[in-house]
Amino acid sequence: MHGRNRRRRAPSRRFPAQGDQGQVAGRNELPRDRLHRSVRAVGQLAGLGANFDAFADEESFVLGAFLFEDVGVSAYAGAAKRVASDMKLADAAGILAVEAYHAGIIRAQIGEMGPATIEKANAISRARDTLDGPENAETVTEPGRIHISNTDAQGRAFPRRVGEVLNQVYGAPGGGVNHGGFFPRGVNGVVRRTVRDKPPLTPGAGA
């Protein structure tokens, strides 16, 4: 999917951010079959059914976007101190900001969709916790509150280590995992396997 080849979806009367969601999907060039496979696996883990399809309807699309955008924010937040070049750090910061905008749009939309959708999003959050641990409290709601950003008490985004990001995109918990989910053949970066022998990051810490 490419932004230049994808028509922007017109906002619906009830959900005006729908057009923004289309831009999110269009600008992130994700092969649809891999996206289906990865989202379906986490959907199953969250109890959303064996055939969860992120493209089936508006609610499913928003839930699928919720799955990836939050992980993107935490990935860039965790990797920030590993970037040695000021120029590359500026680029990464720009991408992090855009990911955070997208994640906020999706979380706000989930809040507007009502209790049933909110509970499904929280189920996805709990499912993600089974993959890399419960340190990143990512639920959309808690009693009396809707979280449109996933931050600590100081308003800082929760970071993930590289290995924890791989747990998410591979769709598998524990250490030593080198493929699966969105990357059935693994990734080609320096770190390719999940590692679970380090304590969780705190906001502002290096990856």
C-alpha positions as CSV (number, residue, x, y, z in Angstrom):
1,M,0.0,0.0,0.0
2,H,1.4,3.4,-0.9
3,G,0.0,6.8,-0.1
4,R,0.2,8.0,-3.7
5,N,-1.8,5.0,-5.0
6,R,-4.4,5.1,-2.3
7,R,-7.4,7.4,-2.3
8,R,-8.0,9.2,1.0
9,R,-11.1,7.8,2.7
10,A,-13.7,10.4,3.4
11,P,-14.4,11.0,7.1
12,S,-17.6,9.4,8.3
13,R,-20.3,11.4,10.0
14,R,-19.8,9.6,13.3
15,F,-16.0,9.2,13.1
16,P,-14.4,12.2,11.6
17,A,-10.9,10.8,12.0
18,Q,-11.6,8.0,9.6
19,G,-9.8,9.9,6.8
20,D,-6.8,10.3,9.0
21,Q,-6.7,6.5,9.5
22,G,-6.6,6.0,5.8
23,Q,-3.6,8.2,5.6
24,V,-1.9,6.2,8.4
25,A,-2.4,3.0,6.5
26,G,-1.4,4.6,3.2
27,R,1.9,6.1,4.3
28,N,3.1,3.0,6.2
29,E,3.9,0.6,3.4
30,L,3.0,-2.7,5.0
31,P,2.5,-5.8,2.9
32,R,-1.2,-6.7,3.4
33,D,-0.7,-10.4,3.8
34,R,1.9,-10.0,6.5
35,L,-0.2,-7.4,8.3
36,H,-3.2,-9.8,8.2
37,R,-1.1,-12.6,9.6
38,S,0.4,-10.6,12.4
39,V,-2.8,-8.8,13.5
40,R,-4.8,-12.0,13.3
41,A,-2.3,-13.8,15.7
42,V,-2.6,-11.1,18.3
43,G,-6.3,-10.9,17.8
44,Q,-6.6,-14.6,18.6
45,L,-4.4,-14.1,21.6
46,A,-6.7,-11.2,22.7
47,G,-9.8,-13.4,22.3
48,L,-11.2,-11.6,19.2
49,G,-11.7,-14.7,17.2
50,A,-9.7,-17.1,15.0
51,N,-10.4,-15.1,11.9
52,F,-9.9,-11.5,13.1
53,D,-9.5,-9.3,10.0
54,A,-8.2,-5.8,10.5
55,F,-9.8,-4.8,7.1
56,A,-13.3,-6.3,7.8
57,D,-15.0,-3.2,9.1
58,E,-14.3,0.2,10.7
59,E,-13.9,-1.1,14.2
60,S,-11.5,-3.9,13.2
61,F,-9.4,-1.4,11.2
62,V,-9.1,0.9,14.2
63,L,-8.1,-2.1,16.5
64,G,-5.5,-3.3,14.0
65,A,-4.0,0.2,13.8
66,F,-4.0,0.4,17.6
67,L,-1.9,-2.8,17.7
68,F,0.9,-1.4,15.5
69,E,1.0,2.4,16.3
70,D,1.6,1.9,20.0
71,V,4.4,-0.5,19.4
72,G,6.0,2.0,16.9
73,V,6.0,4.8,19.5
74,S,7.6,2.6,22.1
75,A,10.2,1.2,19.6
76,Y,11.5,4.7,18.7
77,A,11.4,5.9,22.3
78,G,13.5,2.9,23.3
79,A,16.0,3.2,20.5
80,A,16.6,7.0,20.9
81,K,19.9,6.7,22.9
82,R,21.3,4.1,20.5
83,V,21.4,6.7,17.7
84,A,24.9,8.2,17.5
85,S,24.4,10.6,14.6
86,D,22.7,13.9,15.4
87,M,21.2,13.9,11.9
88,K,19.8,10.4,12.2
89,L,18.5,11.2,15.7
90,A,16.6,14.2,14.3
91,D,15.1,11.9,11.6
92,A,14.2,9.3,14.3
93,A,12.6,12.0,16.5
94,G,10.5,13.2,13.5
95,I,9.3,9.6,12.9
96,L,8.6,9.1,16.6
97,A,6.5,12.3,16.6
98,V,4.4,11.2,13.7
99,E,3.9,7.7,15.2
100,A,2.7,9.4,18.4
101,Y,0.2,11.5,16.5
102,H,-1.1,8.4,14.8
103,A,-1.4,6.5,18.1
104,G,-3.2,9.4,19.7
105,I,-5.7,9.6,16.8
106,I,-6.4,5.8,17.1
107,R,-6.8,5.9,20.9
108,A,-9.2,8.9,20.7
109,Q,-11.2,7.1,18.1
110,I,-11.4,3.9,20.2
111,G,-12.7,6.0,23.1
112,E,-15.4,7.4,20.8
113,M,-16.5,4.0,19.7
114,G,-17.8,3.0,23.1
115,P,-17.3,0.4,25.8
116,A,-17.3,-2.7,23.6
117,T,-14.5,-1.4,21.4
118,I,-12.6,-0.1,24.4
119,E,-12.7,-3.6,26.0
120,K,-11.4,-5.1,22.8
121,A,-8.5,-2.6,22.7
122,N,-7.7,-3.4,26.3
123,A,-7.7,-7.1,25.5
124,I,-5.2,-6.4,22.7
125,S,-3.1,-4.5,25.2
126,R,-3.2,-7.4,27.7
127,A,-2.3,-9.8,24.9
128,R,0.8,-7.6,24.0
129,D,1.8,-7.8,27.7
130,T,2.0,-11.6,27.4
131,L,4.6,-11.1,24.6
132,D,7.0,-8.8,26.3
133,G,5.9,-8.3,29.9
134,P,3.5,-6.0,31.7
135,E,5.9,-3.1,32.2
136,N,4.3,-0.9,29.5
137,A,0.7,-0.3,30.8
138,E,-0.9,0.3,27.5
139,T,-4.6,0.0,28.2
140,V,-7.0,2.5,26.7
141,T,-8.9,3.0,29.9
142,E,-8.9,2.7,33.6
143,P,-11.8,3.6,35.9
144,G,-13.0,7.1,35.0
145,R,-10.3,7.8,32.4
146,I,-9.5,7.3,28.7
147,H,-5.8,7.4,27.8
148,I,-5.1,8.9,24.5
149,S,-1.4,8.6,25.1
150,N,0.5,5.8,26.7
151,T,2.8,7.6,29.2
152,D,4.2,7.4,32.7
153,A,3.3,9.8,35.6
154,Q,5.8,12.3,34.1
155,G,4.1,12.2,30.7
156,R,7.0,10.3,29.0
157,A,6.3,7.6,26.5
158,F,7.1,4.1,27.6
159,P,10.1,2.7,25.7
160,R,10.8,-0.9,24.5
161,R,14.1,-2.6,24.0
162,V,14.9,-3.9,20.5
163,G,14.3,-7.5,21.7
164,E,10.9,-6.5,23.2
165,V,9.9,-4.9,19.9
166,L,10.9,-8.1,18.1
167,N,8.6,-10.0,20.6
168,Q,5.8,-7.9,19.4
169,V,6.4,-8.1,15.6
170,Y,7.3,-11.8,15.8
171,G,4.2,-12.4,17.9
172,A,6.0,-14.7,20.3
173,P,7.2,-14.3,23.9
174,G,10.5,-15.2,25.5
175,G,14.1,-15.1,24.3
176,G,15.8,-16.6,21.3
177,V,12.9,-16.0,18.8
178,N,14.2,-15.0,15.4
179,H,11.2,-15.0,13.1
180,G,7.4,-15.1,13.0
181,G,4.3,-12.9,12.8
182,F,5.0,-9.9,10.6
183,F,8.5,-11.1,9.7
184,P,8.1,-14.9,8.9
185,R,11.8,-15.0,7.8
186,G,13.1,-12.7,10.5
187,V,14.6,-9.2,10.2
188,N,18.0,-8.2,8.7
189,G,19.1,-5.8,11.5
190,V,22.0,-6.1,13.9
191,V,19.7,-7.5,16.5
192,R,17.6,-10.3,15.1
193,R,16.6,-12.4,18.1
194,T,14.5,-11.6,21.1
195,V,16.4,-11.2,24.4
196,R,14.7,-11.6,27.8
197,D,17.6,-11.4,30.2
198,K,17.6,-7.6,30.8
199,P,15.4,-5.6,33.2
200,P,12.6,-3.5,31.6
201,L,13.5,0.0,30.4
202,T,12.2,3.1,32.2
203,P,11.2,6.2,30.2
204,G,14.2,8.2,29.2
205,A,16.5,5.1,29.5
206,G,18.7,3.8,26.6
207,A,17.8,0.7,24.6
